[in-house]
Amino acid sequence: PPDAPVGPLIIGVMSMNRGVIFTIIGTMVSAIVFWNALAEAVVLYEMWATGASTRAELVDDMGLGILLLVVVPPGTIILSSIIAWGIWRHLKKRQL
């Protein structure tokens, strides 16, 4: 009913939902940032390793594709998981 008083259970659920929402948003934002940063780092590494002066010179480089596949997705998952754990832990400490 709309006139029911807000008890401690409802307040606890609302604060839990807020933590979940902030953790999900923070994880999504960090995943986007880490994906782009890791991809850029891989491209710069490959340019340095092959001596390419422009990105256009890396068009036929199969090693770049392999590095992107092996480094970027796992790195993004690992780093974003660490960020999610940190956000969740921080919000849980504040809630207590």
C-alpha positions as CSV (number, residue, x, y, z in Angstrom):
1,P,0.0,0.0,0.0
2,P,1.2,3.5,-0.7
3,D,0.6,4.7,2.9
4,A,2.7,1.9,4.5
5,P,5.6,3.2,6.6
6,V,9.1,2.7,5.3
7,G,10.8,0.2,7.6
8,P,14.4,-0.8,8.1
9,L,14.0,-3.7,5.6
10,I,13.1,-1.3,2.8
11,I,15.9,1.1,3.6
12,G,18.4,-1.8,3.7
13,V,17.2,-3.0,0.3
14,M,17.4,0.5,-1.2
15,S,21.0,0.9,0.0
16,M,21.9,-2.5,-1.3
17,N,20.4,-1.7,-4.7
18,R,22.4,1.6,-4.8
19,G,25.6,-0.3,-4.2
20,V,24.7,-2.7,-7.0
21,I,23.9,0.1,-9.4
22,F,27.1,2.0,-8.6
23,T,29.2,-1.2,-8.9
24,I,27.6,-2.1,-12.3
25,I,28.1,1.5,-13.7
26,G,31.7,1.7,-12.4
27,T,32.5,-1.7,-13.9
28,M,31.0,-0.8,-17.3
29,V,32.9,2.5,-17.4
30,S,36.1,0.9,-16.4
31,A,35.7,-1.8,-19.0
32,I,35.4,0.7,-21.7
33,V,38.4,2.7,-20.5
34,F,40.5,-0.4,-20.0
35,W,39.5,-1.9,-23.4
36,N,40.7,1.3,-25.2
37,A,43.8,1.7,-23.1
38,L,44.9,-1.9,-23.5
39,A,44.2,-1.8,-27.3
40,E,46.2,1.4,-27.6
41,A,49.1,-0.1,-25.6
42,V,49.1,-3.2,-27.8
43,V,49.2,-1.1,-31.0
44,L,52.0,1.1,-29.7
45,Y,54.0,-2.0,-28.6
46,E,53.5,-3.5,-32.0
47,M,54.6,-0.3,-33.7
48,W,57.7,-0.2,-31.6
49,A,58.4,-4.0,-32.1
50,T,58.1,-3.9,-35.9
51,G,59.6,-0.4,-36.4
52,A,56.4,0.9,-38.0
53,S,56.1,4.7,-38.1
54,T,52.4,4.8,-38.8
55,R,49.4,2.6,-38.0
56,A,48.9,2.1,-41.7
57,E,52.0,0.0,-41.8
58,L,50.4,-2.5,-39.5
59,V,47.6,-3.4,-41.9
60,D,49.1,-6.8,-42.9
61,D,50.6,-7.6,-39.4
62,M,49.0,-10.8,-38.2
63,G,50.8,-10.5,-34.9
64,L,48.8,-7.4,-34.0
65,G,45.5,-9.2,-34.3
66,I,46.8,-12.1,-32.2
67,L,48.1,-9.7,-29.6
68,L,44.8,-7.8,-29.5
69,L,42.9,-11.0,-29.1
70,V,45.1,-12.4,-26.4
71,V,45.8,-9.3,-24.4
72,V,42.8,-6.9,-24.6
73,P,39.7,-9.1,-23.6
74,P,41.3,-11.0,-20.7
75,G,43.1,-7.8,-19.5
76,T,39.8,-5.9,-19.6
77,I,37.9,-8.6,-17.7
78,I,40.6,-8.9,-15.0
79,L,41.1,-5.2,-14.5
80,S,37.4,-4.4,-14.5
81,S,36.7,-7.2,-12.0
82,I,39.3,-5.7,-9.7
83,I,37.6,-2.3,-10.0
84,A,34.2,-3.8,-9.4
85,W,35.5,-5.6,-6.3
86,G,37.1,-2.3,-5.0
87,I,33.9,-0.3,-5.6
88,W,31.8,-2.9,-3.9
89,R,34.1,-3.2,-1.0
90,H,34.2,0.6,-0.6
91,L,30.5,0.9,-0.7
92,K,30.0,-1.9,1.8
93,K,32.4,-0.2,4.3
94,R,30.4,3.1,4.0
95,Q,27.1,1.3,4.5
96,L,28.2,-0.2,7.9
